[in-house]
Amino acid sequence: MRNDISDRRAETGESQADLAAAVGVTRQTINAIERERYDPSLELAFKLAAHFDCRIEDLFDPVEADR
């Protein structure tokens, strides 16, 4: 799933570790989400959206898998 987490982090000056602490996950989880290797749970997606004061749809763009 495409996302713009790293762009939003850059705008706020946060490190992956800062964001991870703010939403209660590990830095490795944030890294995996940013690299599009891990899709967050719905709960984590809501926490990220709340942290960045936006809608989930503003952070994540679901992309159809190749068929």
Backbone atoms as SQL, in Angstrom:
CREATE TABLE atoms (id INTEGER PRIMARY KEY, chain TEXT, resi INTEGER, resn TEXT, atom TEXT, x REAL, y REAL, z REAL);
INSERT INTO atoms VALUES
  (1, 'A', 1, 'MET', 'N', 0.852, -1.170, 0.000),
  (2, 'A', 1, 'MET', 'CA', 0.000, 0.000, 0.000),
  (3, 'A', 1, 'MET', 'C', 0.904, 1.242, 0.000),
  (4, 'A', 2, 'ARG', 'N', 0.658, 2.115, -0.924),
  (5, 'A', 2, 'ARG', 'CA', 1.456, 3.343, -0.983),
  (6, 'A', 2, 'ARG', 'C', 1.089, 4.257, 0.190),
  (7, 'A', 3, 'ASN', 'N', 2.086, 5.038, 0.637),
  (8, 'A', 3, 'ASN', 'CA', 1.835, 5.977, 1.731),
  (9, 'A', 3, 'ASN', 'C', 2.829, 7.124, 1.647),
  (10, 'A', 4, 'ASP', 'N', 2.518, 8.185, 2.360),
  (11, 'A', 4, 'ASP', 'CA', 3.435, 9.336, 2.387),
  (12, 'A', 4, 'ASP', 'C', 3.899, 9.648, 3.815),
  (13, 'A', 5, 'ILE', 'N', 4.073, 8.585, 4.583),
  (14, 'A', 5, 'ILE', 'CA', 4.515, 8.744, 5.975),
  (15, 'A', 5, 'ILE', 'C', 5.873, 9.448, 6.047),
  (16, 'A', 6, 'SER', 'N', 6.821, 9.035, 5.219),
  (17, 'A', 6, 'SER', 'CA', 8.154, 9.644, 5.322),
  (18, 'A', 6, 'SER', 'C', 8.116, 11.124, 4.941),
  (19, 'A', 7, 'ASP', 'N', 7.285, 11.507, 3.974),
  (20, 'A', 7, 'ASP', 'CA', 7.157, 12.925, 3.617),
  (21, 'A', 7, 'ASP', 'C', 6.581, 13.728, 4.776),
  (22, 'A', 8, 'ARG', 'N', 5.575, 13.171, 5.418),
  (23, 'A', 8, 'ARG', 'CA', 4.969, 13.872, 6.562),
  (24, 'A', 8, 'ARG', 'C', 5.937, 13.955, 7.733),
  (25, 'A', 9, 'ARG', 'N', 6.712, 12.903, 7.939),
  (26, 'A', 9, 'ARG', 'CA', 7.732, 12.945, 8.994),
  (27, 'A', 9, 'ARG', 'C', 8.745, 14.032, 8.705),
  (28, 'A', 10, 'ALA', 'N', 9.156, 14.135, 7.447),
  (29, 'A', 10, 'ALA', 'CA', 10.138, 15.155, 7.064),
  (30, 'A', 10, 'ALA', 'C', 9.593, 16.554, 7.317),
  (31, 'A', 11, 'GLU', 'N', 8.308, 16.750, 7.026),
  (32, 'A', 11, 'GLU', 'CA', 7.684, 18.062, 7.246),
  (33, 'A', 11, 'GLU', 'C', 7.680, 18.447, 8.725),
  (34, 'A', 12, 'THR', 'N', 7.523, 17.443, 9.597),
  (35, 'A', 12, 'THR', 'CA', 7.458, 17.724, 11.033),
  (36, 'A', 12, 'THR', 'C', 8.818, 17.621, 11.703),
  (37, 'A', 13, 'GLY', 'N', 9.826, 17.132, 10.967),
  (38, 'A', 13, 'GLY', 'CA', 11.162, 16.995, 11.528),
  (39, 'A', 13, 'GLY', 'C', 11.322, 15.812, 12.467),
  (40, 'A', 14, 'GLU', 'N', 10.405, 14.860, 12.386),
  (41, 'A', 14, 'GLU', 'CA', 10.462, 13.691, 13.265),
  (42, 'A', 14, 'GLU', 'C', 11.330, 12.593, 12.667),
  (43, 'A', 15, 'SER', 'N', 11.982, 11.862, 13.526),
  (44, 'A', 15, 'SER', 'CA', 12.700, 10.664, 13.091),
  (45, 'A', 15, 'SER', 'C', 11.714, 9.493, 13.108),
  (46, 'A', 16, 'GLN', 'N', 12.137, 8.379, 12.528),
  (47, 'A', 16, 'GLN', 'CA', 11.300, 7.179, 12.605),
  (48, 'A', 16, 'GLN', 'C', 11.094, 6.784, 14.062),
  (49, 'A', 17, 'ALA', 'N', 12.124, 6.925, 14.873),
  (50, 'A', 17, 'ALA', 'CA', 12.018, 6.572, 16.296),
  (51, 'A', 17, 'ALA', 'C', 11.025, 7.479, 17.017),
  (52, 'A', 18, 'ASP', 'N', 11.032, 8.780, 16.683),
  (53, 'A', 18, 'ASP', 'CA', 10.081, 9.716, 17.296),
  (54, 'A', 18, 'ASP', 'C', 8.645, 9.309, 16.970),
  (55, 'A', 19, 'LEU', 'N', 8.398, 9.036, 15.695),
  (56, 'A', 19, 'LEU', 'CA', 7.043, 8.654, 15.274),
  (57, 'A', 19, 'LEU', 'C', 6.639, 7.334, 15.910),
  (58, 'A', 20, 'ALA', 'N', 7.558, 6.386, 15.931),
  (59, 'A', 20, 'ALA', 'CA', 7.258, 5.084, 16.528),
  (60, 'A', 20, 'ALA', 'C', 6.850, 5.232, 17.994),
  (61, 'A', 21, 'ALA', 'N', 7.585, 6.037, 18.731),
  (62, 'A', 21, 'ALA', 'CA', 7.255, 6.253, 20.142),
  (63, 'A', 21, 'ALA', 'C', 5.893, 6.921, 20.292),
  (64, 'A', 22, 'ALA', 'N', 5.592, 7.844, 19.400),
  (65, 'A', 22, 'ALA', 'CA', 4.324, 8.574, 19.487),
  (66, 'A', 22, 'ALA', 'C', 3.109, 7.681, 19.244),
  (67, 'A', 23, 'VAL', 'N', 3.275, 6.642, 18.409),
  (68, 'A', 23, 'VAL', 'CA', 2.129, 5.782, 18.094),
  (69, 'A', 23, 'VAL', 'C', 2.239, 4.387, 18.706),
  (70, 'A', 24, 'GLY', 'N', 3.300, 4.156, 19.480),
  (71, 'A', 24, 'GLY', 'CA', 3.404, 2.914, 20.241),
  (72, 'A', 24, 'GLY', 'C', 3.851, 1.685, 19.469),
  (73, 'A', 25, 'VAL', 'N', 4.755, 1.870, 18.504),
  (74, 'A', 25, 'VAL', 'CA', 5.318, 0.737, 17.769),
  (75, 'A', 25, 'VAL', 'C', 6.838, 0.878, 17.740),
  (76, 'A', 26, 'THR', 'N', 7.516, -0.042, 17.099),
  (77, 'A', 26, 'THR', 'CA', 8.970, 0.042, 16.995),
  (78, 'A', 26, 'THR', 'C', 9.369, 0.875, 15.773),
  (79, 'A', 27, 'ARG', 'N', 10.608, 1.335, 15.799),
  (80, 'A', 27, 'ARG', 'CA', 11.135, 2.069, 14.646),
  (81, 'A', 27, 'ARG', 'C', 11.136, 1.178, 13.410),
  (82, 'A', 28, 'GLN', 'N', 11.382, -0.108, 13.613),
  (83, 'A', 28, 'GLN', 'CA', 11.402, -1.047, 12.498),
  (84, 'A', 28, 'GLN', 'C', 10.032, -1.142, 11.832),
  (85, 'A', 29, 'THR', 'N', 8.968, -1.036, 12.612),
  (86, 'A', 29, 'THR', 'CA', 7.618, -1.064, 12.049),
  (87, 'A', 29, 'THR', 'C', 7.395, 0.151, 11.161),
  (88, 'A', 30, 'ILE', 'N', 7.795, 1.324, 11.637),
  (89, 'A', 30, 'ILE', 'CA', 7.654, 2.541, 10.829),
  (90, 'A', 30, 'ILE', 'C', 8.467, 2.414, 9.550),
  (91, 'A', 31, 'ASN', 'N', 9.676, 1.886, 9.645),
  (92, 'A', 31, 'ASN', 'CA', 10.523, 1.690, 8.479),
  (93, 'A', 31, 'ASN', 'C', 9.853, 0.761, 7.471),
  (94, 'A', 32, 'ALA', 'N', 9.291, -0.336, 7.943),
  (95, 'A', 32, 'ALA', 'CA', 8.634, -1.293, 7.057),
  (96, 'A', 32, 'ALA', 'C', 7.403, -0.685, 6.379),
  (97, 'A', 33, 'ILE', 'N', 6.654, 0.132, 7.108),
  (98, 'A', 33, 'ILE', 'CA', 5.489, 0.802, 6.508),
  (99, 'A', 33, 'ILE', 'C', 5.952, 1.772, 5.429),
  (100, 'A', 34, 'GLU', 'N', 6.958, 2.574, 5.739),
  (101, 'A', 34, 'GLU', 'CA', 7.456, 3.554, 4.772),
  (102, 'A', 34, 'GLU', 'C', 7.994, 2.890, 3.515),
  (103, 'A', 35, 'ARG', 'N', 8.605, 1.729, 3.656),
  (104, 'A', 35, 'ARG', 'CA', 9.172, 1.013, 2.508),
  (105, 'A', 35, 'ARG', 'C', 8.132, 0.153, 1.802),
  (106, 'A', 36, 'GLU', 'N', 6.879, 0.243, 2.263),
  (107, 'A', 36, 'GLU', 'CA', 5.749, -0.485, 1.685),
  (108, 'A', 36, 'GLU', 'C', 5.949, -1.996, 1.742),
  (109, 'A', 37, 'ARG', 'N', 6.592, -2.449, 2.820),
  (110, 'A', 37, 'ARG', 'CA', 6.793, -3.884, 3.042),
  (111, 'A', 37, 'ARG', 'C', 5.821, -4.414, 4.094),
  (112, 'A', 38, 'TYR', 'N', 5.077, -3.507, 4.715),
  (113, 'A', 38, 'TYR', 'CA', 4.145, -3.894, 5.777),
  (114, 'A', 38, 'TYR', 'C', 2.957, -2.952, 5.733),
  (115, 'A', 39, 'ASP', 'N', 1.749, -3.523, 5.702),
  (116, 'A', 39, 'ASP', 'CA', 0.530, -2.718, 5.785),
  (117, 'A', 39, 'ASP', 'C', 0.110, -2.665, 7.250),
  (118, 'A', 40, 'PRO', 'N', -0.070, -1.471, 7.789),
  (119, 'A', 40, 'PRO', 'CA', -0.410, -1.363, 9.212),
  (120, 'A', 40, 'PRO', 'C', -1.809, -1.887, 9.503),
  (121, 'A', 41, 'SER', 'N', -2.001, -2.278, 10.739),
  (122, 'A', 41, 'SER', 'CA', -3.345, -2.652, 11.180),
  (123, 'A', 41, 'SER', 'C', -4.239, -1.422, 11.095),
  (124, 'A', 42, 'LEU', 'N', -5.526, -1.632, 11.122),
  (125, 'A', 42, 'LEU', 'CA', -6.460, -0.508, 11.104),
  (126, 'A', 42, 'LEU', 'C', -6.241, 0.385, 12.317),
  (127, 'A', 43, 'GLU', 'N', -5.996, -0.227, 13.466),
  (128, 'A', 43, 'GLU', 'CA', -5.740, 0.546, 14.689),
  (129, 'A', 43, 'GLU', 'C', -4.514, 1.446, 14.517),
  (130, 'A', 44, 'LEU', 'N', -3.432, 0.900, 13.969),
  (131, 'A', 44, 'LEU', 'CA', -2.223, 1.693, 13.770),
  (132, 'A', 44, 'LEU', 'C', -2.444, 2.770, 12.709),
  (133, 'A', 45, 'ALA', 'N', -3.183, 2.461, 11.670),
  (134, 'A', 45, 'ALA', 'CA', -3.477, 3.468, 10.642),
  (135, 'A', 45, 'ALA', 'C', -4.233, 4.649, 11.253),
  (136, 'A', 46, 'PHE', 'N', -5.186, 4.364, 12.142),
  (137, 'A', 46, 'PHE', 'CA', -5.916, 5.442, 12.821),
  (138, 'A', 46, 'PHE', 'C', -4.971, 6.264, 13.708),
  (139, 'A', 47, 'LYS', 'N', -4.069, 5.589, 14.411),
  (140, 'A', 47, 'LYS', 'CA', -3.124, 6.307, 15.270),
  (141, 'A', 47, 'LYS', 'C', -2.221, 7.219, 14.440),
  (142, 'A', 48, 'LEU', 'N', -1.746, 6.721, 13.302),
  (143, 'A', 48, 'LEU', 'CA', -0.892, 7.530, 12.428),
  (144, 'A', 48, 'LEU', 'C', -1.654, 8.731, 11.885),
  (145, 'A', 49, 'ALA', 'N', -2.883, 8.500, 11.454),
  (146, 'A', 49, 'ALA', 'CA', -3.694, 9.604, 10.931),
  (147, 'A', 49, 'ALA', 'C', -3.954, 10.643, 12.024),
  (148, 'A', 50, 'ALA', 'N', -4.253, 10.193, 13.221),
  (149, 'A', 50, 'ALA', 'CA', -4.484, 11.128, 14.324),
  (150, 'A', 50, 'ALA', 'C', -3.205, 11.906, 14.635),
  (151, 'A', 51, 'HIS', 'N', -2.074, 11.227, 14.608),
  (152, 'A', 51, 'HIS', 'CA', -0.801, 11.887, 14.883),
  (153, 'A', 51, 'HIS', 'C', -0.527, 13.007, 13.880),
  (154, 'A', 52, 'PHE', 'N', -0.817, 12.739, 12.613),
  (155, 'A', 52, 'PHE', 'CA', -0.577, 13.738, 11.574),
  (156, 'A', 52, 'PHE', 'C', -1.796, 14.629, 11.320),
  (157, 'A', 53, 'ASP', 'N', -2.840, 14.452, 12.135),
  (158, 'A', 53, 'ASP', 'CA', -4.057, 15.263, 12.046),
  (159, 'A', 53, 'ASP', 'C', -4.629, 15.258, 10.629),
  (160, 'A', 54, 'CYS', 'N', -4.844, 14.049, 10.131),
  (161, 'A', 54, 'CYS', 'CA', -5.417, 13.898, 8.785),
  (162, 'A', 54, 'CYS', 'C', -6.267, 12.633, 8.756),
  (163, 'A', 55, 'ARG', 'N', -6.846, 12.360, 7.607),
  (164, 'A', 55, 'ARG', 'CA', -7.647, 11.149, 7.435),
  (165, 'A', 55, 'ARG', 'C', -6.728, 10.006, 6.995),
  (166, 'A', 56, 'ILE', 'N', -7.139, 8.787, 7.283),
  (167, 'A', 56, 'ILE', 'CA', -6.379, 7.621, 6.834),
  (168, 'A', 56, 'ILE', 'C', -6.174, 7.677, 5.323),
  (169, 'A', 57, 'GLU', 'N', -7.218, 8.086, 4.608),
  (170, 'A', 57, 'GLU', 'CA', -7.151, 8.154, 3.148),
  (171, 'A', 57, 'GLU', 'C', -6.103, 9.154, 2.661),
  (172, 'A', 58, 'ASP', 'N', -5.773, 10.128, 3.513),
  (173, 'A', 58, 'ASP', 'CA', -4.739, 11.099, 3.151),
  (174, 'A', 58, 'ASP', 'C', -3.338, 10.501, 3.284),
  (175, 'A', 59, 'LEU', 'N', -3.190, 9.486, 4.127),
  (176, 'A', 59, 'LEU', 'CA', -1.885, 8.856, 4.351),
  (177, 'A', 59, 'LEU', 'C', -1.644, 7.658, 3.441),
  (178, 'A', 60, 'PHE', 'N', -2.689, 6.879, 3.201),
  (179, 'A', 60, 'PHE', 'CA', -2.531, 5.607, 2.501),
  (180, 'A', 60, 'PHE', 'C', -3.336, 5.571, 1.216),
  (181, 'A', 61, 'ASP', 'N', -2.720, 4.976, 0.187),
  (182, 'A', 61, 'ASP', 'CA', -3.364, 4.823, -1.112),
  (183, 'A', 61, 'ASP', 'C', -3.315, 3.349, -1.488),
  (184, 'A', 62, 'PRO', 'N', -4.433, 2.647, -1.327),
  (185, 'A', 62, 'PRO', 'CA', -4.414, 1.224, -1.670),
  (186, 'A', 62, 'PRO', 'C', -4.201, 1.049, -3.177),
  (187, 'A', 63, 'VAL', 'N', -3.331, 0.131, -3.518),
  (188, 'A', 63, 'VAL', 'CA', -3.013, -0.136, -4.914),
  (189, 'A', 63, 'VAL', 'C', -3.391, -1.573, -5.204),
  (190, 'A', 64, 'GLU', 'N', -4.087, -1.780, -6.325),
  (191, 'A', 64, 'GLU', 'CA', -4.472, -3.140, -6.681),
  (192, 'A', 64, 'GLU', 'C', -3.229, -3.976, -6.937),
  (193, 'A', 65, 'ALA', 'N', -3.258, -5.173, -6.405),
  (194, 'A', 65, 'ALA', 'CA', -2.139, -6.094, -6.645),
  (195, 'A', 65, 'ALA', 'C', -2.155, -6.541, -8.103),
  (196, 'A', 66, 'ASP', 'N', -0.982, -6.830, -8.621),
  (197, 'A', 66, 'ASP', 'CA', -0.896, -7.350, -9.990),
  (198, 'A', 66, 'ASP', 'C', -1.623, -8.678, -10.051),
  (199, 'A', 67, 'ARG', 'N', -2.318, -8.885, -11.129),
  (200, 'A', 67, 'ARG', 'CA', -3.061, -10.146, -11.278),
  (201, 'A', 67, 'ARG', 'C', -2.420, -11.050, -12.261);
